[in-house]
């Protein structure tokens, strides 16, 4: 549901619709639901409807609100999957996602975002680049500051996460804090 303002400045409901989860065959069991986002600072009052075709990750100063479902380990893509068709499907559903994923280390990725994540159901392991891991359960939260990481689900049930991403600028190597 989206609220906004009418011509007299009163609060109104602008949109109320059911959104479809994105499901790509190559990402078997994963589900993505992009709820809202922008690549600029919002202006209020307004009746802005989210623009179509935005990238999965926000630009600096932008934001995204998503739900993601992480399947249990062992849910594999179909054996007959054509790699080119699979990549095209992922790009259509989640524009720009693949360019952040490491081909030689499946699931590992780094983004120029600050991610605020809340586990809603199930369990998930957050693994960092040095192999450090944390098991997260419903109610647990994570603030990720542009870290290299991956998600995996050791449990028998899918894990549902609410994710709010804020686009950030990355320091260059010469400016990195110790």
C-alpha positions, -999 to +999 in steps of 0.1 A: +000+000+000+012+035-009+000+067+005+003+103-009-016+135-010-046+149-030-048+183-046-058+199-013-028+183+006-049+157+024-036+122+029-049+096+004-042+060-006-024+061-039-019+024-046-029-009-031-019-039-051-006-075-048+030-078-061+045-109-076+076-125-063+105-128-087+116-164-092+145-173-116+150-210-125+188-206-120+182-194-084+161-224-074+140-217-043+151-181-040+123-155-042+126-118-044+099-092-039+109-056-046+085-034-027+097+002-031+128+022-041+143+052-057+177+064-068+172+099-055+161+116-023+123+114-021+102+146-021+071+148+001+043+155+000+039+136-032+021+108-050+052+092-065+047+057-080+079+036-081+096+038-115+098+006-136+131-010-145+153+002-116+184-018-108+182-043-080+208-024-059+203+014-054+226+041-066+244+063-040+217+081-021+190+058-033+172+031-014+153-002-019+129-022+002+128-059-005+117-093+008+140-122+000+134-158+006+165-180+010+158-217+003+172-245+023+206-259+012+202-286-015+176-269-036+193-270-069+185-254-103+172-277-131+199-298-148+187-288-182+192-250-176+207-231-204+233-207-189+226-178-213+189-181-209+193-183-171+215-151-170+190-133-192+161-143-169+180-131-138+189-098-155+152-093-164+140-100-129+168-086-109+187-060-130+223-057-121+224-085-095+247-108-115+274-081-119+279-082-081+281-120-078+315-137-078+315-164-105+344-184-088+328-183-053+290-189-057+268-167-036+297-144-025+291-108-034+299-072-024+277-041-030+281-004-024+251-003+000+243-002+037+218-031+042+194-032+071+181-068+073+156-084+096+150-122+097+112-128+097+110-166+096+133-196+093+171-195+098+200-183+077+237-182+080+255-149+071+291-158+060+318-131+056+348-131+034+371-145+061+348-175+067+333-160+099+296-171+102+266-162+123+233-181+125+204-158+124+168-165+135+135-147+135+139-112+150+176-110+145+189-080+126+220-072+106+235-039+095+258-046+066+282-019+057+293-028+021+308-061+033+317-091+011+293-119+021+269-147+012+237-162+026+229-199+031+201-216+048+210-247+069+175-253+081+146-274+066+124-243+060+128-213+037+141-182+054+122-149+049+141-116+053+130-080+051+159-059+035+162-022+033+192-011+012+207+024+011+231+032-018+265+043-006+298+055-020+328+033-014+361+047-002+389+041-027+417+019-014+439+049-005+413+062+018+402+030+035+401+032+073+423+007+091 
